């Protein structure tokens, strides 16, 4: 009898296993707008839960028109297999766990027994999973032992729920904006000549550069959008405040952007982490009364104490009669790739 080499046998088993795994069913691509959330909810519960769900997810960005960052589309679970609903990018299931209606039954089918027990004992009520029925899909479940617990879970987990769906959308868009390539020549030039860089997506170019004044602006047309970086040495972190950052942007745009300025209405200011530093973040509207133009912007202001350098990074959009939030999100993600090049002079 011919002897079989043990090592060859193991290799053959591993190879067959890999081939079988590769021949398994592959997930289809997800479909639908990235800013739309399909909500599976019992029709009788919708009236009481809809205001809470809208408060969590349907936040408004003024551009200056009101644009919902996410839109809820309510659907009966009986229609889940229809109209490609099963492949939607964002799916939210909301129900009392042991209610007698089909939505609760659907919820129990997608939650493990251990998770169901945690819900009944009010230890947990929010869960999510990626790529369940399609690629780049996010499934979120919000459950409760009763109606009061369900509302409490929505309220207590509101920030985490919103952030998770924000992160999922940003991950998809991050892949989208670099799908057609990256201007590595521009990225390398920024690092070489100015000591910082961003990952420059295809279609963007350097419009103006004033290294002696610490200012560079990148632009892309159709619609018009920009990313500018301003830097200055010798600014103490103690100088930064909300009013100081507002005035600083107005000073920068007065010099380089033909007197654009911040509209005080709907301006939001907070703090966030940016490029590993604590930064002020400003979001609102810019206007230029001379040109009768305006639109949304987002800015980050911070001091790098290691290099004693202050940075003001700003992105904005001018796109009359079109939705602006998706474009602002795209260029904001490009701005967040900002890094300093320590070896630059």
Buried (B, 14 or more C-beta within 10 A) or exposed (E): EEEEEEEEEEEEEEEEEEEEEEEEEEEEEBBBEBBBBBBBBBEEBBEEBBEBBBEBBEEEBBBBEEBBBBEBBBBBBEEBEEEEBBBBBBBBBBBBBBBEBBBBEBBBEBBEEEBBEBBBEEEEBBBBEEEEBBBBBBBBBBBBBBEEBBBBBBEEBBEEBBEBBBEBBBBBBBEBBBEEEBBEEBBEBBBEBBBBBBBBBEBBEBEEBEEEEBBBBBBBEEBBBBBBBBBBEEBEEEEBEEEEBBEBBBEBBEEBBEBBBBBEEBBEBEEEEBBEBEBBBBBBBBBBEEEEBBBBBBBBBBBBEEBEBBBBBBBBBBBEEEBBBBBBBBBBBBBBBBBBBEEEE
